[in-house]
Amino acid sequence: VPHKSLYDQLAHIIPSDEHLPDSVVLVNTAEWQAQTQLLAQQLQELHHRVVCTASQADVNAPFSFLVAKIQKFCNFNSQQPSPIRVVLVGGESYVHAILRPYVDQFSQKPPDWQNHIKFYIVPLGGHVLARYLASIDSKYNATFNDQTWKEAFEKPDSSTQLDYQDVIGKISSFVLSANVTHQLPIAEAMLTYKAKASDEESTQTFIPFVGDVRVGSSDSANLSVSVDMDDTISGSPQAASGLTATPTSTSQQAIKDLKETATPPTSTSGTPGQVVQSPSSQTEVLDLQIDYWLSSPPREGGKEKDKDKKEMTKGTVKTSVRWLQVNRLPVSGDVSSSSGNLTMVLVTKEKKQKKAYQLTTHHLNAVMRIGKKAKDKEAESKSQTIEAVNRLICTSKSQSSPLKVTIDGSDWTGVKFFQLSAQWQTHIKHFPVGLFGHTETAC
């Protein structure tokens, strides 16, 4: 249940049904409490319409309020309303918190309702989505991906003194000047899990996501992993038959994102994107079965045998997994939202000794270096990237060990198995976000 003062905030910032607000700022005060509360206060002093939220119910309430206001406006006006700019000030999971009511409520509205709202991402902390947006918009990168912003908002307990005038100026400029709409594709996760407060054996739920889904220990990103070039699989006939000689840019980026998202820096100083090594290399290993379906490969000569098509579009992995990450975002720098595929990165436990490639990050570019032969058989891991995945099902082989699945930064526990699809099931296929423009940056 949303806290009582939330309704007072909503009634104050949108008092009339005749006029819709140009923008509304939602601030997550559950984290970064000292910084965000003062930030919200100063935004209010500059006459921004600010709503402070501290739970999922707090997020649902203002969004339902906005939808009701838009409905009333449309009922009594023939003209279409201008898009409301909804500013999200929070971490990765905060975007996920607003994505869910957006999909639920707009799926019940006509398709043209998607033109009534646009989201502006103001990132706090490690943020996969913000890093992608920074890679396709140089001004966004300069605004929210510079060292000053990272030092201030890398961690909730950061001791860095904030220049609130600078922060407020950046947010205000972003909201007023970022007029380009970028459509982020929405994927679907279906979870079967044991709910803590339920007597039922299992509960099933559908969850939208725009970033990634992760399973396993993030410490595995620090391990020296062996990369078999032939294990980079895509939807092309050559790659599916194991003839790929070098990893594609997408697979390199997937491995880079694995390193960056798995283990955030333990300090706010140092090279951007630098990964600090964990002192322990022993990580939890999960026995998983992953069934996946690749997008149909292009036909050769206009013909394709059904048997060959079946063999090339279905795959199964049964192995001990340290880390699984499935990305929906395109590769960094790619502004296209038309790709309907997922990219899966696996870090698996290997028992055989073999030469290993040490994955490192230098100035945000993934570099593979030949490392020393692994002396500890148990510590060696193998990284595999599978591209052009349309759907996958992941099941734990151990009935007594349910999974913890992280979806866009939000954790789900007690999961028995889950299924991922590259596209959400209703007509709401995209999440509209505001940008200054599309200009690729090296970030």
Secondary structure, 3 states (H helix, E strand, C coil): CCCHHHHHHHHHHCCCCCCCCCEEEEEECCCCHHHHHHHHHHHHHCCCCEEEECCHHHHHHHHHHHHHHHHHHHHHCCCCCCCEEEEEEECHHHHHHHHHHHHHHHCCCCHHHHHCEEEEEEECCCCHHHHHHHHHEHHHHHHHCCHHHHHHHCCCCCCCCCCHHHHHHHHHHHHHHCCEEEEEECEEEEEEECCCCCCCCCEEEEEEECCEEEEECHHHHHCCEEECHHHCECCCHHHHCCCCCCCCHHHHHHHHHHHHHHCCCCCCCCCCCCCCCCCCCCCCCEEEEEEEEECCCCCECCECCHHHHHHHHEEEEEEEEEEEEEECCCCCCCCCCCCCCEEEEEEEECCCCCCCEEEEEECCEEEEEECCCCCCHHHCEEEEEEEEEEEEEEEECCCCCCEEEEECCEEEEEEEEEEEECCCCCCCCEEEEEECCCECCCC
